[in-house]
Amino acid sequence: MTTRTSLLRLLTRVFAAAAVLLVLPYGWAPVYRFEETAPFSGAHLFNPYATLVGRWQRANLHAHGRAWSGLTNGRQPVEQVVRRYRDLGYDVPGVSNYQQIAKLDGGATLPIYEHGFNIGKHHQLAIGARRVSWFEFPLWQSTSQQQYVIDRVGETSDLVALAHPDSRYAYSVENLRRLTGYQLIEVGNGPFASDASWDTVLSSGHPVWGLANDDTHDLEDPRRTAAAWNMIDAASAAPSDIVAALRAGRSYAVLRTGAIDAANITTLTGVEVRNQTMTVTCAGARSTITFFGQNGAVRQTVKDTAAAAYTFSEADTYVRAVIESPQTVLYLNPVIRYSGSGLSTPAATLDLATTWASRVGFTLGCAALGVVYTRRRRPLDARPTTVLADVKRKPA
């Protein structure tokens, strides 16, 4: 056997083993039942800003330090990332390395990480993470498979956020309407806005709050450093207070369009709801305030102002406000119609019968392929070889 033949056989075996590892998770993939989507409804209005409890904490929840020997492209050490955000005036400098919780390794940051090692960029931020969830579907992902990953991430963290939902079509419009089990979604990722995806989620009756984060891998990249952040109303910057505030919706997302020190050009003062009228007030530079409703439709725009009011009609299921200041854009969480006894949260349920039928079918299919492969590799039966008599040999 030549060296080249041996090498080819080794590469074939390595490729086959890698293929098995990539495909194997799909054999365990469950199947879910998803509720029919329906807009928010009810006679009452839920205002996440009704009771502010602390002060506005500035936070970035998506940044990468150097991890996995540089494989994930984080340029600076975690400590340097934290220090840089502190110097920029952040109260919460979140470092969310892929599949690694920097806080558990001594980093002065929230316990948070970014889950996802798949070709479709179906990623989630695990906020208040207790440990890393390693299960993943590395190739394609169906709606049920995306739901399973979200549920697994949620089992080991306090909150789950969909990261960069528009990147590489990470989450389709149809999936955004159906997926459940997450509480937050990035409406801003670096300089990019994804508020259309947010409106898809809200219009489908999912009470999900908005986030904006840098998602920086290099502090020297001006397009990704202090480009987007969150203002969170919390008693302190402690992880428990930040998580509680994010869960309640006491936050708003900010995208920077001007100078890096533009954080205080315009800030939210409050959102008040009285007699079906929502009033938004802000401090700082006069701005344009736009109200958006079901399916992202513009309901009202008020220019050159520090306050604006909108009165809900019977057709309004939710209304969210966007404040465009001279150097920043503020995305406020929505005021939502509800029954008055708590926000209703849709939940996908596991279809056990179909799940196990799928798993058994996958196993049988793999077994059949194994049999076929083994038979193709089996050497042909030995056959007798005819040996011609030596013509020079004298017969007996």
N, C-alpha and C positions, 0 to 999 in steps of 0.2 A: 504493500500500500504506500503510495507516494505521500510526501508531506502536504502537497496541495489537496489531495483527496481527503486526508485527515482533517485539514483545516476546514474544508467545505462541510464535512460531516459535523464538525464541532459548531460551526456557524448555524447550520440547519437546526441542530438541537437547541442552541441558544435562542434562535428565532421562535422555534416551536414553544419553548418554555415561556418566553415573553408573551407570545400570543395567548397562551392559556391563562396567564396571570391577568392580562388585560380583559379577557372575555369572562373569566370566572365570576366576577361580581354580578354579571347580568343573570346568572343562574339563580341568584338569591333575590332578584328584583321583585318587589311586591307590586300588587295592582291596587289602586285606590278608587273609591267612589267619591266623586266631587259633587258638591251641592250645586243646584242651579243658581246662577248668580242673580242678584236682585239689588237695585239701588237702596240706599238708606231710606228709611221711612219712620214716621212718628210725628206726634204733635209737639214734641219738645226739641230743644236745641242743645247739643253738648258742646260746651266751650272749654277746650283744654287749658285756656289761660284764665279761667274764672277765678282761681285762687293761686296767686304766686306766693311762694313760701320762702324764698331766699334772695339770692342775687344772681345776676346773669354771669354764668361761668363760660368762658370761651374755650372751645374744645375742638380738637382734630382727632378723629377716631380711625383714621386710615392712613398710615405711613409705614414705610419699610426701612429697617436698618439692615446692616450686613448680617446675613444668616446663611446657614447651609453652605459655608465656605465660599460665599459669593454667588452661588448658583442662581439665586432668586433676584440678582441685580441690585440689591440694596448696597449703596456705595459707602455709607458712613456707619460706624458702630451705633448701637442703640443709645448709648449714653450721649453721644454727640447729637443725635436726632432729638432727644428729650431736651437737652440744653438749648438747642437752637429754637425750639418752640417756646420754651420758657422765656428766652430773650426777646421773642416777638410778642410777649404778653399773654400767652396762652395759660389758662389755669389747668387744663387737662391735655397733656401731650400724648396722645394715644399712638402706640407702636403696634402695628398689626401684621407681623411677619407671617408668611405662609406656613401653616401647620406648626407654629411655634409660639408659645405664650411668653413674651419677653418678661412679663411681670414675675413669672415663676422662676426665672433665671436671675432675678435681682434687679430688673429694670424698673425705674421710677415711673411707671406708666400704669394704665388700666390693664386688668387681665383681659386681653383681647387678642384675637388672631384672625387671619383670613383663611377660610377653608376653601379648597378647590385645587385640584391638579388634573384638569380635563381640557380637551382641545377647544371646547365651546365657551370657555370663560364663564361657566355657571358658578360664580363665587358667592360666598356669604361672609359677612362679618359676624363672628361669635363674640358678643359683648358680655362681660362678666363671666368669662370662660373659666371653668374649673379644670378641664383637661381637653386635650385635642381629640377630635373625632377623625379617625383615619379612613373610614369607609368612603369610597368614591366610585363613580362610574366614569372611567377615564376617557371614553370615546363619545358616542352619542348618548343623549339623555331624553327619555320620554317624559311626559308630564308626571306620571307616577314615580319615575326614578328621581326626578327633581324634588318631588314631594318627600320621598324617603330620605334623601340627603338632608333636606331642611329639617325634618323631624329628628334625625340623628344628631345634627349640630345643636338643635334646641334642647336635647336631653342633657347636654353637658355645659350649657351656658344659660345666662339669664335672659338674653335677648338675641334675636337673629335679625340681621339686616341684609337685604339683597344688595350686593355690590354692583356698581356700574351696569345696570340692567340693560342698557342699549349697546354695550360693547360687544361686537361680533354677534349681534342678535342673541345675547346670552339668554334673555327671557322673551319669548314671543308674546304678542298681544294676547293670544288665546291662553297661554300659560299664566300670564299675569292675572287674568280674570279668574282663574281656577285655583291657583296655588294658595295654601294657607300655612299657618304655623310660624309666620314671621311677623315682626311688629314694626319694622322700619325699612325704608328703601332710600337709596342714594338718589336724590334729585339733583345733586351736583357732585361731579367727580373731576377734581382739578378745574379746568376752565370750561368743562362741558356740562350742560344742563340736561336732565332727563325728566322734566316735569310732565311731559306727555305720558310717559309710562306711569307716573304717579296718578295722573287723572284716570288712566285705565283701571288702576287698582281701586281707587276711591269710587269710581262710577259703578263698579261691580259690587259695592257694599262691603269692602274690606277696610276697617278702621286702622290704617297704617300711617305712621308719621314719617316726615321727611328728614333726611340728613344731607349734609354737604361736607365733603372731605377732600383733602389734597391728593391722596393716593400717590404720594411722592416716593420715588426710589433713589432720589439724588437731591440733596439740599441745595445744590448749586443750580438746579433747574428752576428758573424764575417762573415758568408757566405752572409749576406744581408746588411751589412753596408759598404758604399763606395765600393760596388762590381760592380756597373754600374752607368754611368752618361752620361750627354750630354754636349758638348761644343757648345755654341750658339754665333754666331757673332751678337752682338747687341750693340747699342749705350750706353745702360745702363741696369741695372737689373730690371728696371721698367716693370710691367706687359705688358703694351702696346708695349714696345720695344721687349720683349721676344716673345710675340705672333706674332708680325710682322715678326721677324726673323724665327720663326718656320714655319710660313705659307709660307715663301719664300724658305725654304729649306736650309737656311744658318746655318747649324748645322751638327754635326756628333756625333755618339753614341760610347761609350767606355765601354768595359768589362775589368775588372781587373783580371789578372791571377797570380799576384805576391803580393808584399807588399801593405799595405793599403795606403802608401804614394807614390804610383807609378804614380800619376797623370801626372807628367811632364817628365816621362822617354822618351816618344815620343809624339810629338804634330804635328798636321797638320799645314803646312805653307801656302799651297794654292793648288788650282786645276785650271789649265789653259787649254783652248781649242783653238787650232789654226789649221786651215786647216785639220779638221777631226781628229786631234791628241789630245789626252787627256794626260796631264802631271800632275802627283801628286808629291808634294814635302813635306817633313816633317823635323822636327828638333829634335835633341836628339839622342838616340841610333839608330844605323843602324838596319833596319828592313826588313821583307819580305813583298812585296806589290803584291797582287793578284788582277787581274781584272776579274769580273764576268759579264756574259751577259744573254741573253734570256734563260729562264728556269733554271737559276742558273749555266749555263755551265761556266767552267773556260776558260778564253780567253788567259790569259798570267800570268806568275809568275816571279817576279824578286827578287832575294835574296840578303841579306847583302847590303842594299842600303838606301839612303836618298831621292831618286827620281826615278821615273819610268814613262815611256810613253807607251801609247797604241793608235794605229791608228784604227779608226772605219772602219769596212768593210761594204758593202752594206747590209749584213744580220744582222748587229748589230742594235737592236732596242733601247737598253739602255746598259750602262756599269757602274758598280759601283766598287769601289776599297775597299779592306780590307787591313789594315796595321797591321801586326803582329809584335809587338815590344817584347823585352825580358819580359815585365811584364804586357802588356796591348794589347788589340785588338781594333783597330779603324775601325768602319763601316761608310764609307762615303756615302753620298746621291748620287744617280745616275746622270750621264749625260744622257739626254733623247733626242731621235729624236722627232722633231715636225715640224709644218708647217712654223714656224717663226712668227706667229701672236698670240702667247700665247698657253700654254699647254691646250690640250683638256681634259676635265674631264667628264667621263661618269656619267649619272644620272639615277637612277631608277625612274619610274613614277607610280603614283597610278592608278590602274585599278578600276575605280569607279563602273562599272556595276557588275563586279565579287565581289567586296568588299561588296556592298549592298545585293547582292544575298546571299553571305555567312552569313552576319549579320542576314538577315531575316530567313534563314534556321536554324541558331543557335538558334534564339529566338523561332521559332516554335518547334524545337526539345526539348528545355527546357520546353516549355509549355506542350508538350505531355507527357514528363516524369513526370511533376508535376501532371497532371491529373491521370496518372497511379498510382503514389504514393498515391494520395489522396484516390482513390478508394480502394487500398489495405489496407489503414489504416481505412476505414469506418467500423464501427461495423455492424455485421449481424443484419438484421431486427428482431425485437422481435417476438417471436413465442409463441402461447398459450401453457401453461404448463398443462398437464393432472394431476389432483389431484385424487388419489384413494379415494374412499369413505371409511369412517371408518366402518370396518366390525361390530363393536359393536354398531353402531348407528342404531336405529330402523327406518325402513322406515315410511314415513308418511302414 
